[in-house]
Amino acid sequence: MKATLKLLILLIYAVAVFFISNYTVLLAIALLNITLMLLLKVPKIKALKNIYFLSAFILFTAVINFLVADVNTALLIAVRLVLVCNFTYTFQYIFSPMELAKAIEILCTPLKIIGINPRDISLIINIALTFIPILSNEFSQIRYALKSKGRNTNGINKIKSIKYMMKPLLYGILKRTNELEYALKAKGYTE
């Protein structure tokens, strides 16, 4: 129940932030985020790296909003995205994958009425969230292997070397998928 409440708070927060247009309220939310990070002892450097990693997406979104609307809208969207990304990182830091799966399963329980198994949904989401770091690690290993073979994977060469990266990446994905299938069968998760 505690995990479900945490997930509901995250969802309500993420939606509510995008309805706020007052910069003073957004500043108060930013201070709340920082206070929450300090209370939960979230690593600040990792949180900043997370925002830095997402800065290209945030900047791209802000530029699109600037071109479509105006400067104020672009700035509001950028601030909102930073706040939601920061809160989501804090949330991810205190939430285990098993808690998340259980919370999703509880929230999806009403879907039983139309014949959808909430356990399947939580399993799919949990697998997807677990696969993201695995794929990132696999991609990094392939890049390092290409660098050790003398292939430059920076700048425009990144586009040229994509054909050398995709084959091992797809092979790794299929291999991991087979391992996951065997693990699920071994645990008795079959229909």
DRENSE-999844 format. One line per field, with one value per residue: residue number from 1; x negated, y, z negated of N, C-alpha, C, O in turn. Coordinates in steps of 0.1 Angstrom, whole numbers, plus 5000, padded with zeros to 4 digits. Layout:
BEGIN
resi = c(NUM:...) $
nX = c(X:...) $
nY = c(Y:...) $
nZ = c(Z:...) $
caX = c(X:...) $
caY = c(Y:...) $
caZ = c(Z:...) $
cX = c(X:...) $
cY = c(Y:...) $
cZ = c(Z:...) $
oX = c(X:...) $
oY = c(Y:...) $
oZ = c(Z:...) $
This chain:
BEGIN
resi = c(1:2:3:4:5:6:7:8:9:10:11:12:13:14:15:16:17:18:19:20:21:22:23:24:25:26:27:28:29:30:31:32:33:34:35:36:37:38:39:40:41:42:43:44:45:46:47:48:49:50:51:52:53:54:55:56:57:58:59:60:61:62:63:64:65:66:67:68:69:70:71:72:73:74:75:76:77:78:79:80:81:82:83:84:85:86:87:88:89:90:91:92:93:94:95:96:97:98:99:100:101:102:103:104:105:106:107:108:109:110:111:112:113:114:115:116:117:118:119:120:121:122:123:124:125:126:127:128:129:130:131:132:133:134:135:136:137:138:139:140:141:142:143:144:145:146:147:148:149:150:151:152:153:154:155:156:157:158:159:160:161:162:163:164:165:166:167:168:169:170:171:172:173:174:175:176:177:178:179:180:181:182:183:184:185:186:187:188:189:190:191) $
nX = c(4992:4980:4962:4979:4991:4969:4964:4987:4985:4963:4973:4995:4981:4964:4983:4996:4976:4974:4996:4992:4985:4973:4944:4934:4947:4936:4909:4912:4919:4895:4878:4890:4884:4856:4853:4866:4847:4825:4835:4839:4814:4804:4780:4765:4747:4751:4778:4776:4761:4780:4799:4782:4778:4803:4806:4803:4827:4845:4838:4843:4871:4878:4869:4885:4910:4906:4904:4930:4947:4941:4914:4919:4936:4918:4898:4913:4920:4895:4886:4906:4901:4875:4881:4899:4883:4862:4877:4886:4862:4854:4876:4872:4848:4856:4873:4878:4875:4893:4911:4922:4934:4953:4969:4979:4993:5013:5026:5035:5055:5084:5086:5091:5118:5123:5110:5082:5051:5036:5012:4997:4993:4978:4955:4946:4939:4920:4900:4894:4883:4861:4847:4837:4812:4796:4795:4783:4758:4749:4747:4727:4706:4703:4695:4671:4657:4656:4640:4616:4609:4601:4620:4636:4661:4674:4690:4697:4689:4702:4727:4719:4708:4729:4740:4722:4727:4753:4758:4744:4758:4785:4782:4774:4797:4816:4804:4806:4833:4841:4828:4843:4868:4864:4859:4883:4899:4887:4894:4920:4938:4960:4986) $
nY = c(4988:5012:5016:5019:5043:5060:5059:5069:5096:5104:5103:5122:5145:5148:5153:5176:5196:5204:5220:5243:5277:5298:5313:5317:5297:5275:5278:5274:5247:5237:5242:5224:5200:5200:5200:5175:5158:5162:5153:5126:5118:5116:5112:5141:5148:5127:5132:5157:5150:5134:5153:5168:5148:5146:5172:5178:5168:5184:5210:5208:5204:5229:5247:5239:5247:5274:5281:5274:5287:5310:5328:5327:5305:5285:5287:5280:5254:5242:5246:5231:5205:5200:5201:5179:5158:5158:5152:5127:5113:5113:5099:5074:5067:5060:5039:5005:4981:4959:4970:4989:4973:4959:4981:4991:4969:4969:4994:4988:4970:4974:4969:4942:4939:4941:4920:4920:4910:4923:4916:4908:4932:4947:4930:4933:4961:4962:4945:4960:4984:4973:4964:4987:4998:4976:4975:5000:4995:4974:4988:5006:4989:4978:5002:5007:4985:4989:5012:5002:4988:5007:5023:5053:5067:5091:5122:5129:5104:5087:5082:5069:5046:5033:5011:4991:4989:4981:4954:4937:4948:4941:4913:4910:4918:4899:4877:4883:4884:4857:4845:4857:4847:4819:4821:4830:4809:4789:4798:4793:4810:4808:4806) $
nZ = c(5000:4993:5014:5035:5028:5030:5058:5068:5058:5072:5099:5097:5090:5113:5133:5122:5120:5147:5150:5137:5139:5127:5117:5092:5077:5090:5082:5055:5056:5066:5045:5027:5039:5037:5009:5003:5016:5000:4975:4981:4987:5014:5039:5049:5070:5088:5094:5106:5128:5141:5148:5166:5185:5196:5206:5233:5244:5230:5238:5266:5265:5254:5274:5296:5285:5283:5310:5318:5300:5277:5259:5231:5228:5237:5217:5194:5200:5201:5174:5160:5170:5160:5133:5130:5140:5121:5097:5105:5106:5079:5069:5082:5070:5044:5047:5052:5079:5075:5057:5073:5093:5079:5070:5095:5103:5083:5089:5114:5110:5114:5141:5144:5148:5175:5184:5184:5172:5143:5133:5154:5168:5149:5149:5175:5176:5156:5167:5189:5177:5164:5186:5198:5185:5191:5219:5223:5212:5228:5253:5247:5243:5269:5282:5270:5278:5305:5305:5295:5317:5334:5346:5350:5330:5326:5331:5366:5374:5357:5368:5391:5381:5371:5384:5377:5351:5347:5354:5334:5312:5316:5316:5290:5277:5285:5274:5246:5244:5249:5226:5206:5212:5207:5180:5169:5176:5161:5136:5136:5148:5169:5193) $
caX = c(5000:4971:4956:4990:4992:4957:4966:4998:4979:4954:4982:5002:4971:4960:4994:4999:4966:4976:5007:4988:4979:4967:4930:4932:4951:4926:4898:4915:4918:4881:4872:4895:4876:4843:4855:4868:4835:4816:4840:4838:4800:4802:4767:4767:4739:4759:4790:4772:4757:4792:4804:4773:4780:4816:4806:4805:4842:4852:4835:4850:4885:4879:4868:4898:4921:4902:4908:4944:4955:4933:4903:4925:4940:4906:4892:4922:4919:4882:4886:4914:4894:4864:4887:4904:4871:4856:4885:4887:4850:4855:4885:4865:4838:4861:4882:4872:4883:4903:4922:4929:4942:4965:4978:4985:5003:5025:5033:5042:5065:5097:5086:5096:5132:5123:5102:5067:5044:5027:4999:4990:4989:4967:4943:4941:4933:4908:4890:4889:4875:4849:4839:4831:4798:4789:4793:4773:4745:4745:4744:4714:4696:4700:4688:4657:4651:4653:4629:4604:4605:4596:4631:4640:4675:4678:4694:4703:4685:4712:4737:4713:4705:4741:4742:4714:4732:4767:4758:4742:4768:4797:4778:4774:4811:4822:4798:4812:4848:4841:4825:4855:4879:4861:4860:4897:4904:4882:4901:4934:4947:4965:5001) $
caY = c(5000:5023:5017:5024:5057:5067:5060:5079:5109:5108:5106:5134:5155:5150:5160:5189:5205:5210:5229:5255:5287:5308:5310:5316:5283:5266:5280:5266:5232:5233:5241:5212:5189:5200:5195:5161:5152:5163:5144:5112:5115:5113:5117:5153:5147:5118:5140:5168:5142:5130:5165:5171:5138:5150:5186:5179:5167:5196:5221:5206:5207:5243:5253:5237:5255:5288:5283:5273:5296:5322:5326:5324:5291:5276:5287:5273:5239:5237:5245:5220:5193:5199:5197:5165:5148:5158:5145:5113:5107:5111:5088:5062:5064:5054:5029:4993:4976:4951:4979:4995:4963:4957:4993:4991:4958:4973:5004:4982:4960:4976:4963:4928:4939:4939:4907:4922:4906:4934:4910:4908:4946:4950:4923:4939:4973:4959:4940:4972:4992:4965:4963:5000:4998:4965:4979:5010:4989:4967:4998:5012:4978:4978:5014:5005:4974:4996:5022:4994:4983:5018:5030:5065:5067:5104:5132:5123:5090:5079:5079:5060:5034:5027:4998:4982:4988:4975:4939:4931:4952:4932:4900:4910:4919:4886:4867:4886:4880:4843:4843:4861:4837:4807:4824:4831:4795:4782:4803:4789:4821:4805:4806) $
caZ = c(5000:4992:5027:5044:5025:5036:5072:5070:5055:5084:5110:5095:5091:5127:5140:5116:5124:5160:5150:5130:5148:5118:5115:5077:5072:5095:5074:5042:5059:5068:5031:5021:5045:5031:4995:5004:5020:4988:4965:4985:4990:5028:5043:5056:5082:5098:5098:5116:5141:5147:5155:5177:5195:5202:5210:5248:5247:5224:5247:5278:5263:5252:5287:5303:5279:5286:5324:5320:5291:5274:5250:5218:5229:5238:5204:5185:5203:5197:5159:5156:5173:5151:5120:5131:5141:5108:5088:5109:5102:5065:5067:5087:5060:5032:5051:5058:5090:5070:5052:5085:5100:5070:5071:5108:5103:5075:5096:5126:5106:5121:5155:5144:5152:5190:5187:5185:5159:5139:5130:5167:5170:5140:5153:5187:5172:5148:5176:5197:5169:5161:5198:5202:5182:5198:5233:5223:5209:5240:5263:5243:5245:5283:5286:5265:5287:5318:5303:5294:5330:5341:5353:5343:5328:5322:5342:5378:5374:5349:5378:5401:5374:5365:5390:5370:5337:5346:5355:5321:5303:5319:5312:5275:5273:5287:5264:5233:5245:5247:5212:5198:5215:5199:5165:5166:5177:5149:5124:5137:5153:5183:5193) $
cX = c(4991:4965:4966:4992:4981:4959:4977:4993:4971:4963:4990:4993:4967:4971:4996:4989:4968:4989:5004:4980:4972:4953:4927:4936:4941:4913:4900:4914:4903:4874:4877:4887:4862:4843:4857:4855:4825:4821:4838:4823:4797:4788:4769:4759:4746:4771:4787:4767:4769:4798:4796:4776:4793:4817:4809:4820:4849:4850:4842:4865:4887:4878:4880:4909:4918:4907:4923:4952:4946:4922:4909:4929:4928:4899:4900:4920:4905:4881:4894:4908:4883:4870:4892:4893:4864:4864:4886:4874:4850:4864:4879:4854:4843:4871:4875:4881:4895:4915:4930:4938:4955:4975:4985:4996:5015:5033:5040:5052:5079:5097:5090:5110:5133:5114:5087:5061:5034:5013:4990:4985:4977:4954:4937:4933:4920:4897:4885:4880:4861:4840:4832:4816:4790:4786:4782:4759:4740:4741:4730:4703:4693:4692:4673:4650:4647:4641:4616:4599:4601:4607:4635:4655:4680:4682:4701:4700:4695:4723:4732:4711:4717:4744:4734:4719:4745:4767:4755:4752:4781:4794:4779:4789:4818:4817:4805:4827:4849:4838:4837:4866:4876:4862:4875:4904:4900:4889:4916:4944:4951:4980:5006) $
cY = c(5013:5026:5023:5039:5065:5069:5069:5093:5113:5111:5119:5146:5158:5157:5174:5199:5212:5219:5242:5264:5298:5304:5309:5302:5273:5266:5272:5251:5228:5233:5228:5200:5188:5195:5180:5153:5151:5153:5129:5108:5110:5119:5129:5153:5139:5125:5150:5161:5138:5142:5169:5161:5141:5164:5187:5178:5179:5208:5220:5209:5222:5251:5251:5246:5270:5291:5283:5284:5309:5318:5321:5309:5281:5276:5279:5258:5234:5236:5233:5207:5190:5194:5182:5155:5147:5149:5130:5106:5104:5099:5074:5057:5056:5042:5017:4988:4967:4959:4985:4985:4960:4969:4994:4980:4962:4984:4999:4972:4962:4971:4949:4928:4936:4928:4909:4919:4917:4929:4910:4922:4950:4943:4929:4952:4971:4953:4952:4981:4986:4965:4975:5000:4987:4969:4991:5005:4981:4977:5004:5001:4977:4990:5012:4995:4981:5005:5014:4989:4995:5026:5042:5065:5080:5112:5125:5109:5081:5074:5068:5046:5027:5013:4987:4980:4980:4960:4933:4935:4943:4918:4899:4911:4906:4876:4870:4882:4865:4839:4846:4851:4824:4809:4824:4817:4787:4786:4799:4799:4818:4804:4792) $
cZ = c(5000:5006:5036:5041:5031:5051:5076:5068:5067:5096:5109:5096:5105:5135:5135:5120:5137:5161:5143:5139:5140:5115:5100:5072:5077:5087:5060:5044:5060:5054:5024:5026:5039:5016:4995:5007:5008:4977:4968:4989:5004:5032:5053:5070:5093:5103:5108:5129:5148:5155:5167:5188:5203:5208:5225:5251:5242:5233:5260:5276:5261:5265:5296:5298:5282:5301:5326:5312:5289:5263:5236:5218:5229:5224:5194:5188:5198:5181:5154:5159:5164:5137:5120:5132:5128:5098:5092:5105:5087:5062:5071:5077:5048:5035:5057:5069:5085:5064:5063:5092:5092:5070:5084:5108:5095:5083:5109:5123:5113:5135:5156:5149:5167:5194:5189:5171:5155:5136:5143:5170:5162:5144:5165:5184:5165:5157:5185:5189:5165:5174:5202:5198:5188:5212:5233:5221:5222:5251:5259:5245:5260:5288:5282:5274:5300:5317:5302:5307:5340:5349:5344:5342:5323:5334:5353:5379:5367:5359:5387:5394:5368:5371:5383:5356:5337:5346:5341:5311:5304:5314:5296:5270:5274:5277:5250:5233:5242:5232:5203:5200:5207:5184:5161:5167:5165:5136:5125:5142:5167:5182:5197) $
oX = c(4995:4964:4963:4994:4983:4957:4976:4997:4972:4961:4990:4996:4967:4968:4998:4993:4965:4991:5012:4971:4966:4951:4918:4929:4938:4906:4891:4910:4899:4866:4870:4884:4858:4835:4852:4853:4819:4813:4835:4821:4790:4786:4775:4765:4747:4775:4794:4770:4770:4803:4801:4776:4794:4827:4815:4826:4858:4859:4848:4871:4897:4886:4885:4917:4928:4912:4928:4962:4945:4921:4903:4927:4928:4895:4894:4919:4905:4875:4890:4908:4881:4865:4889:4894:4860:4858:4886:4874:4845:4861:4880:4852:4837:4876:4867:4893:4905:4927:4942:4950:4966:4987:4997:5007:5027:5045:5050:5058:5085:5108:5093:5115:5142:5111:5081:5066:5025:5003:4978:4973:4968:4943:4925:4923:4910:4885:4873:4870:4851:4828:4822:4807:4778:4774:4774:4750:4728:4731:4722:4692:4681:4683:4664:4638:4636:4633:4606:4588:4599:4604:4638:4662:4691:4677:4710:4708:4696:4728:4739:4712:4716:4749:4737:4715:4748:4775:4763:4755:4786:4803:4784:4792:4825:4825:4808:4831:4858:4845:4840:4873:4886:4867:4878:4912:4907:4891:4924:4956:4946:4985:5018) $
oY = c(5022:5038:5032:5047:5077:5080:5077:5102:5125:5121:5127:5156:5170:5165:5183:5211:5224:5225:5251:5260:5307:5293:5302:5297:5263:5256:5266:5244:5217:5224:5222:5191:5177:5187:5173:5142:5141:5146:5121:5096:5101:5131:5128:5158:5142:5124:5152:5166:5138:5140:5173:5165:5139:5167:5197:5185:5184:5215:5230:5216:5228:5260:5261:5251:5278:5301:5290:5289:5317:5307:5312:5302:5271:5265:5271:5250:5223:5226:5226:5198:5179:5185:5175:5144:5136:5141:5121:5094:5093:5091:5064:5045:5048:5036:5019:4991:4967:4956:4986:4989:4959:4967:4997:4982:4959:4984:5005:4966:4952:4969:4943:4917:4929:4926:4900:4923:4920:4936:4913:4924:4956:4948:4930:4955:4978:4957:4953:4985:4992:4964:4975:5003:4989:4967:4991:5009:4982:4974:5006:5005:4976:4988:5016:4997:4978:5006:5018:4986:4993:5035:5040:5064:5081:5110:5117:5101:5069:5063:5058:5036:5017:5004:4975:4970:4973:4954:4925:4928:4939:4912:4890:4904:4902:4868:4861:4878:4861:4830:4839:4848:4819:4800:4819:4814:4779:4778:4802:4798:4824:4802:4789) $
oZ = c(5006:5010:5045:5050:5036:5056:5085:5076:5072:5103:5118:5101:5109:5144:5143:5122:5139:5171:5142:5146:5146:5109:5096:5063:5070:5085:5055:5036:5056:5052:5016:5019:5035:5012:4986:5001:5005:4971:4960:4992:5006:5029:5064:5080:5104:5114:5118:5140:5161:5166:5178:5200:5215:5213:5229:5259:5248:5236:5265:5285:5266:5268:5302:5306:5284:5304:5334:5317:5298:5259:5230:5208:5222:5220:5186:5178:5193:5176:5145:5150:5159:5131:5110:5126:5124:5091:5083:5101:5083:5054:5064:5075:5042:5025:5066:5070:5091:5066:5062:5095:5097:5071:5084:5114:5099:5083:5113:5132:5116:5140:5167:5154:5172:5206:5195:5161:5162:5137:5143:5175:5167:5143:5166:5189:5167:5155:5187:5195:5164:5173:5209:5206:5192:5216:5242:5227:5225:5258:5268:5250:5264:5296:5289:5277:5306:5326:5307:5309:5351:5357:5332:5352:5316:5345:5351:5386:5369:5357:5391:5400:5361:5364:5382:5349:5327:5339:5336:5301:5294:5309:5291:5260:5265:5272:5243:5223:5235:5227:5194:5190:5200:5177:5151:5158:5159:5127:5115:5139:5176:5171:5197) $
